[in-house]
Amino acid sequence: MKPTWLKNLPIQLTLLRIFLVPFFMVFMFVDNLWTRIFALLIFVLGGLTDLYDGMIARHLNVVTKAGIFLDPLADKLIISAALISFVGLRELHVPAWMVVCVISREFLITGLRILAVSGGRIIAADRTGKFKTTSQIIAIIIILLVLIVNSLFKKYPGIVPPPAIMSFIRSLPYWIMFVITLLTLYSGVVYLWKHRDVLISELKNNGK
């Protein structure tokens, strides 16, 4: 017999990830070396909860409908918070259209999941979706490190590298986001195609 706290641990980790979002946002918009380090630490903590909540749930065999629904939602919240913050920081040169594409894909897939639930079906994340989420987390961590490096250069101008290296650092967030946008759109198309029967069934029902 598993203790109650252990059974609830996966969902508590998921809720912790949601709880961290406003704190992450606050630290993101304060242009300071330490606040940006704290933002990175918060995001990494959120990534660790994403890694372990599902792992623990499967290991303890306590996978629940609430967990299946909240886990991807928590991912979307903290990832969307990071990407929207990036657009607001001019030093990163991240275009809004990339973030719009990424977040639109998330809304679309969430809508598909809700549609499936209304028909009594639960759609869990597949390998493509998990790879997409992992790629986004890694990309965001790299961009957060770029922000920390930028703040470090502002605080200590004497350590600023040659122009060629600075140019590479400044362009890195753009190209990382470009690749992530392509991966996200690809995973969305794969996901929709895989579960197209949900949409087809709904269209047929509406046509009656």
Secondary structure, DSSP 8 states (H G I E B T S, - for coil): ---HHHHHHHHHHHHHHHHHHHHHHHHHTS--HHHHHHHHHHHHHHHHHHHHHHHHHHHHT---HHHHHHHHHHHHHHHHHHHHHHHH-GGG---HHHHHHHHHHHHHHHHHHHHHHHTT------HHHHHHHHHHHHHHHHHHHHHHHHHHHHH-GGG---HHHHHHHHHHHHHHHHHHHHHHHHHHHHHHHHTHHHHHHHHHHHH-
